[in-house]
Amino acid sequence: MQGNQQNDTFTVIGVSYKKTETETRGLYSLCIDSQKKLIHHLQNIGGDNILVISTCNRTEIYCKNLEPDILLGALASISGGPLDTLKEIAFLKKGRSAVKHLFSVGCGLDSQIIGDFEIIGQVKKAFALSMECNSSKAFLDRLVSLVIKASKRIKSETNLSTGATSVSFSGVQYIREHVEDLGSKKILLFGLGKMGRNTCENLVKHSKHNSITLINRSAEKAQNLSEKYSVICKDIANLQEELNTSDIAFVATGAQVPTITSNMLAGRSKPILILDLSLPRNVEPSSDDLENVELIHLDELSQIANQVLADRLTHLPQALDILKEEYAEFVEWQDSRKIVPVLHALNSRLKTYKDNELDKMLKTVDSSQHDNIIAVTDKLVQKITGQIANHLRNESTKPETEIEAIQDIFKLDQLA
């Protein structure tokens, strides 16, 4: 292992909607196979507790034992995006800042639309992949479990998610506000991943079921969803025909290259509104220049949430309080993992001192007093250890510094 790779600190690097527009983010998006490849690569060079999240709004790598430059290089290499650009746009957080960031992400507080709880499902999937790749240790296990707990509490104890405004919901909200006589419009939904399924669920609440047509590369998935919601299902071979006759199209295929090209939309005789919910873009951007074609992308859809967001922000302090509580529980657990081994070693050292002194003293004391003396000295050792434990856990402002001092004073490293 190269010397500059080693770093015990928990680190997150990544790109997000906050600093990067859709096209650039898309350069660093990772499919499942690429996420696995990245995790295995980082493991092979010494990384552990690895979590990789790649959504339409962010691509993030969490990892222990590797320097940020190594993580940036790995992301650029496996995504195929340019490293120089990544270094300019990427964010970096270390230690407890990285821990806090995962709490914010998982609880929907770092989402493009605050309170979007779809992200916790994506965190769970990312963690499941970490487990599958054996890249999760006790640190990440505990961290993710408390992030999930915090998310559940915020969802159940606050109104932060009132008026759900995920990207899929925002797409439906957009056509409700901008399309006249929506009930008479023919709607095509192409792509039935999670985004597509959520869009379908929202569509059927606001449109006539017989006006919605589903198309997916996996015909079985389309058939199952069409039966569930009583909507029309067509084979992918009918895609061009359905595009030609549709008034509105939602595209959420999740492909790495555009699945709807300008050629497929050229020379239209009737207007079509296309909402591209995908990252990278699944509709060729030049399509927006064509006559009778209007193209809306997911970045624009997030603006629809502004009114709901204003209300949600009033519930943010309560959500932040919950996040702080669960974050504090993680910090306490993390500190205890450092403290416990030191306390055990200190207790062992003090018992050694005690036993050495008692061996000398008991030879000069009546044997009838031995048990009492041993009991008293045992309690003394327990009291000293207990006082130090209480200080480190509840009163210390610099536990790591004080732990190092205790280890140095009592030469605890010699017990290892």
Secondary structure, DSSP 4 states (H G I P E B T S, - for coil): --GGG---S-EEEEEETTT--HHHHHTT---HHHHHHHHHHHHHTT-EEEEEEE-SSEEEEEEESS-HHHHHHHHHHHH---HHHHHHH-EEEEHHHHHHHHHHHHTTSSSSSTT-THHHHHHHHHHHHHHHTT---HHHHHHHHHHHHHHHHHHHHS-TTSS---HHHHHHHHHHHH-TTGGG--EEEE--SHHHHHHHHHHHHHS-GGGEEEE-SSHHHHHHHHHHHT-EE--GGGHHHHHHH-SEEEE----SS-SB-HHHHTT-SS-EEEEE--SS-SB-GGGGGSTTEEEEEHHHHGGGGHHHHHHHHTTHHHHHHHHHHHHHHHHHHHHHHHHHHHHHHHHHHHHHHHHHHHHHHGGGS-GGGHHHHHHHHHHHHHHHHHHHHHIIIII-S-HHHHHHHHHHHTTGGGG-
